[in-house]
Amino acid sequence: MKLSDFKGEDAILVMADLLEPISKILGNKDTADFFSNATEKGSVSTIKFAQFLLKNHSTEVLEIFAILDNVDIVNDIPAFVVYKQSINPIVAMTNLVNLLNDEAMINLFQYFSRRSQVCIILD
């Protein structure tokens, strides 16, 4: 599901749930270093960003996937465990492609990156 698919109160709740995994990603020193190096080049490829996320923030990526799939990762831990176990490479890649092609999600990352002094420019 895309971030822009959420409406009304659901939109508010999904934003509340996304704040933690996004802030973990953007608040991490390795993320700052990754984008610091990338901004010297002017931008970072979507593939490099995807590789970086999967290698360095797999837990947060899984949390974001689950939140966008309406899995309550805080109050329903058994459902989240089942969800994580259902992820295979094809599902992970499909979800990641959808995530990185979701303009609203990219805008959200860019917004929070500016607030945390990390600059994300995807080409």
N, C-alpha and C positions, 0 to 999 in steps of 0.2 A: 504494500500500500504506500502511496506517496504522501508526503507530509501535507500537501495541499488538498488531499482527499478528506482530511479531518475538518469538521465544521462545528460551529457553536461551542458548547461546553466540552465536547470531545477534543476540539482544537486546543483549548486551554489545558486540559488534562494531559494530552500528549506532549505539549510543550513542557509542562512541569516534569514529566517523566524523562524527557530528553536532556534536560539541563545537566543532570549529573554525568552521564557518559560523555557528553560533548565537553563539559568543563574538565573532565579527567584527561581527555585527549589533548585539548588545547592548553591545559595548565601544566602539562608535562614538559620537562626540559628537553627531552628528545624531539618533541614536536617543534619546539622553538628552534632548536638547532637545525632540524630538517628544513623548515621554512626560511630560516636565515640563509642557509646555503642556497636554497632555491631562488630567493629574491635577488641574489647576486646575478642570476641568469635571467631574471625578468619574469619567469613563470615556472611552473612545475607541471609535468605531464600528468594527466589523469591516471595513467598506468602506474607511474612512480608513487603517486599519492595512494592509490589502491594497495600497492605492495607495502608501502609504509604502514598503512592502517592495519592490514592483515598481520604483518610481522610484529608490530609493536603495540597494538591495541586490540587484539582479538577479542578480549573480554568485553570491551566497550562496544565494539562492532556488533557482537552477538546481542548485547543489550539493546542497541539501536534497532537491529533487525526485529527483535522480539516486540519492542514497543510499537513499532510500525505495523506489526502483525497482531496487535491488540492482546499481547500476552502481558499480564500483570507481573512484572519481574520483582516487585517488592512484596506484595501481599499473597502471591500464589507461587511460592518457590517450587513446589512439585511440578507445576505446569511449565515453569521456566526450565527446569532440569530436562523434562521431556522435550521441550522445544529445542534446547541445545543439542540433545542427542539425535534429533531428527535432521540436523544440518549435515549435508554431505557436500562435496566439492561443487557439484552442479548447482545446488540450492544456494550455497554461499556465493558463488560467482554471479548467479542471476540476481540475488538480493543486492550484491555490491554494485553491479552495473545499474540496477534500478536506483539505488541510493545516490550514485555519482551522476546520474542523469536527471535527478529530481532537482529542478531549479530552486524550489523552495528550501530544500535541505542544504544545497550549496550556499544559498543566500544566508541561511541560518548560521552555517559554519563561518562564512565570511564576516557576518555581523559580530559573532562572539570572538573571532580571531582578532578583529580590530580592538575589541575591548581588552583582550589579553596580550596585546602587543605582538601578536603573531599575524603575519599577513599571508593570506591564501589567495593565490591567483592561479586558477586552473586554465589550461588551454585546451 
